[in-house]
Amino acid sequence: MPLKWIVGDVTVTRIVELEAVGGSRFILPQATREASLEIGWLQPHFADEMGRLKMSIHALVVETPGRRIIVDTCIGNDKQREMEAWSHLRTRFLEDLEAAGFPRESIDTVLCTHLHVDHVGWNTMLVDGAWQPTFPNARYLMGRREFEYWRGEADETAGDPMIFIDSVQPVWDAGLIDLVETDHQVCGEVNLVPTLGHTPGHVSVRIASGGAEALITGDFIHHPCQLAHPEWASSVDFDPSASTETRERMFAALSESPTLVIGTHFAAPTAGRVVRDGEVFRLEV
Ligand SMILES: [Zn+2]
């Protein structure tokens, strides 16, 4: 059974695409095994006894009384990628989504926290040799600044321009994308929160209902170890000093609120509360 959380009248369900142990060093180069072992509370959920970090790539389905939103769409099937482990995947993600009660046609909103490879993949699927929107009845919400930055990059030869071309452009061409601001109110219970630094227009997703609150992080934090080391920027952070500033600001605010923090790459149990731990923070699950 997929993990689920109740936030007032809203339900959040985790649909896993891939889980991995130890493959995270290229994302968080300072999180060596030795350094991770020093953060005792990471075990057993977020690191193993060797200090290897556990991570997950999953989508989160947010059901409000009026909307059915999928937040971040993982890597996707059949896509050619620079990273071999993510190239030409054939996972059961869509079947698992449907088995959890969410046929792709029933999704009315797709929300991308940012436009990196592991957040836009299932925006499209391969049908008769062409990339088609996976969620034909949805509006796809993307940050205006984020979209414009990556559209510019897609014209350059650097990086992996295929990501925009196979996972964003076809949705744009189908007229399904709404460009929104970083504090956009999606519906009564859901709004975007700017958490810049990882990418130029990165957002997190705040859910507030019936006095309860949750925050879907996106990638301003990749792994709970960064709560103990907010200065550990990810190797793929666009602006590491801005992302560090965002982490410090967000962790301090979250530690003073009962907000349930749902990590976009946190291994199970995936959600918890940020609490102070001396000068820094930890996740209480
Ligand atoms: Zn990511």
Residues whose N, C-alpha, C, O or C-beta is under 5 A from the ligand:
A	BS01	ZN	D118 D219
